[in-house]
Amino acid sequence: MNNSWIERKKTNPIFVGDVGVGGDFPISIQSMTNTNTADVQATIGQIEDLQAAGADIVRVSVPDKDCAKAFKKIKNSVSLPLVADIHFDYKIALLVADSADCLRINPGNIGKANKVKEIIHAANDNNIPIRIGVNAGSLEKDLQKKYTEPNADALVESALRHVEILDRHNFTNFKLSLKASNIQMTVESYRKFSKLLDQPLHLGITESGSFRAGSVKSSIGLGMLLSEGIGDTIRVSLASDPVDEIKIGWDILKSLNLRSRGIRIVACPSCSRQNFNVIEVVNELETRFEGISEDLEVAIIGCYVNGPGESKAADVGLTGGPSNLLYVDGLPSKKVSNEKLIDTIEEQVKEQLEKRNTSNIIAKG
């Protein structure tokens, strides 16, 4: 979905599997498995759940050799691009480079430049990108000493230090992240770095917290950056089911009209003027629409104050009143009793989607 008020910075595109990151490619949404990677079936199952929720890319932790072997089996069983998450032991990156779609390394704990050099050669030989992931919680010791505490300048210096290593080996197939749990530090880091390089940026507020608190923090931080045109792929880091990360990621992009997927429900917060239980209706419809990936807007408004205007602007709308009124394609359609609201909206949404599918088939034929 194009948005005239957000002008994205054009970065140098790379590919993670078949997903383009940067340039004119859509902003992709990522999550990370939290299963034991050595449990192949459990990890495959979670990746499939993430794919069903709308994930474009999934990251998998590979902490040891057993997990490296499991990673290869997992990769052969799924269709989504997989990023191998490597910390501390550079040799693990070498083991999975022939099967991963991207190698994520944290220079702060990988160690000496010669170890990073080996990873660069492995990535180059297998034609896969590297993500340099700089985190406020794991900066190099000399930078910790220099800055005394993490800040945006320290994150940027760390990132530039490791970009220089990549440049030294003529390796340009990379993206970067500069994450902190602090919103201000994260936003400032990305703003500074975005002005210095044209590589794709992976956005995230690291360790943002629980489902509710983390969703709020991520929405604020990522929303600020995305609205400024900064960012090519995002991960919402939550202490929650990874599927929630994908859902919130989509909600962020949909709210900014950067991408759209699934049924978008516009709903009033409800008040004493409501003529039906708005919250109950919206919650039930969200549950029923969970598996729909097609883009459609539904307005659920409890009274006539804003109801007609919102309903006319949606594909399917409902305005509460003495006689609840259903709108379809901006026009009044029929009156609906409270008892039939949910079923009627669901039926109308499915009918609209069927019409679209038929029209698309005819157009292609």
ZIFEN-V104105 format. One record per pair of residues at least 24 apart in sequence whose C-alpha atoms are under 7 Angstrom apart, sorted by the first residue. I is the first residue (numbers start at 0). J is the second residue. If there is no record, write none. Layout:
# ZIFEN-V104105
i-><I/I>
j-><J/J>
This chain:
# ZIFEN-V104105
i-><0/0/0/0/1/2/2/5/5/5/6/7/7/8/8/10/10/10/11/11/11/12/13/15/15/15/15/16/16/20/20/20/21/21/26/26/27/27/27/27/28/28/28/28/28/28/28/28/29/29/29/29/29/29/29/30/30/30/30/30/30/31/31/31/31/32/32/32/36/36/36/36/36/37/37/37/39/39/43/43/48/49/52/52/52/53/54/55/56/56/57/57/58/58/58/59/59/60/60/61/62/63/64/67/67/67/71/74/89/89/92/93/93/96/96/96/97/100/101/101/101/102/102/102/103/103/103/103/104/104/104/105/105/105/106/106/106/107/107/107/128/128/129/129/129/130/130/130/131/131/131/132/132/132/133/133/133/133/133/134/134/134/135/135/150/151/151/151/151/152/154/155/155/173/174/174/174/174/175/175/175/176/176/176/178/178/178/179/179/180/180/180/180/182/182/186/186/199/200/200/200/201/201/201/201/202/202/202/202/203/203/203/203/204/204/205/206/206/207/207/208/208/209/209/209/210/210/210/213/214/218/222/259/260/260/260/261/261/261/261/261/262/262/262/262/262/262/263/263/263/264/264/264/265/265/265/266/266/266/267/267/267/269/272/273/273/273/274/274/274/274/275/275/275/277/280/284/315>
j-><256/257/258/259/257/256/257/226/227/228/228/228/229/228/229/197/198/199/197/198/199/199/172/80/100/101/128/80/100/199/231/232/199/231/231/232/55/231/232/233/54/55/56/232/233/234/245/248/54/55/56/57/233/234/245/57/58/234/241/244/245/57/58/59/241/58/59/241/60/61/66/69/70/65/66/69/69/73/73/77/242/242/242/245/246/245/245/79/80/81/81/82/82/83/84/83/84/84/85/85/86/91/91/91/94/95/98/98/114/118/118/118/121/121/122/125/125/127/127/128/129/128/129/130/129/130/131/132/130/131/132/131/132/133/131/133/161/137/138/139/172/173/172/173/174/173/174/175/174/175/176/175/176/177/157/158/176/177/178/177/178/179/178/179/184/184/185/187/188/188/188/188/192/198/198/199/200/201/199/200/201/200/201/202/203/204/205/204/205/204/205/206/207/216/220/220/224/231/230/231/232/230/231/232/233/230/232/233/234/233/234/235/236/235/236/236/236/237/236/237/237/238/237/238/239/237/238/239/237/247/251/251/294/292/293/294/291/292/293/294/295/288/291/293/294/295/296/295/296/297/296/297/298/297/298/299/298/299/300/299/300/301/301/302/301/302/319/301/302/319/320/301/319/337/301/341/341/348>
